[in-house]
């Protein structure tokens, strides 16, 4: 006696799709931190100079990402204060301003628009 084959909604020859995961920024940061720690803690190997180059590339990419995010946070409509940004980065307000001079934003303290000459 033959059993009936269960029908599927997939076309023949295709593999089932993995469900899409909605990753949050925190999930991505946690995963990235785990990968970096795993590379750092694995012990010395022959390819460590290549790993060092990759770490430097990642550092540069993270720095660019942080600078872009600070610029976005300073701009309208967010208009985050330098104090808020400094606190998030573990810096003082002044240190944050000095580290990201191009991210000045378009608004002045108190919500007044900046006047350009």
C-alpha positions, 0 to 999 in steps of 0.5 A: 500500500502506498502512502500519499505524499504530503503536499508542500507549498514550495516549488520542486527544486527549491529549498525552504527559506529560513525565517527572517530575523529582525535583528536589533542594533543591540543584537548586532553589537553583542554578536560583533563583540563576541566575534572580536573577543573570540578572535582575540582570545583564541591564542597566537597563530601563524595568521596573526598579522592578518588578524591584526590588519583585519582588526585595524580595518574593523576599527576604522569602519567602526569609527566611521560608523560612530561618526555618522551616527553622531552626525545623525543624532545631532541633526534635525529631528533628533537634535540630541545634546552633546551631553547626551552623546558624551554620556552614551560614549563615556565622554564629557560634553566637551570631549564629544564636541572635540572628537566630532567637530564635523557633527555640529548639527544645525541647532544651538542649545535651547533649540535656536537655529544656528546663524551662519555668516 
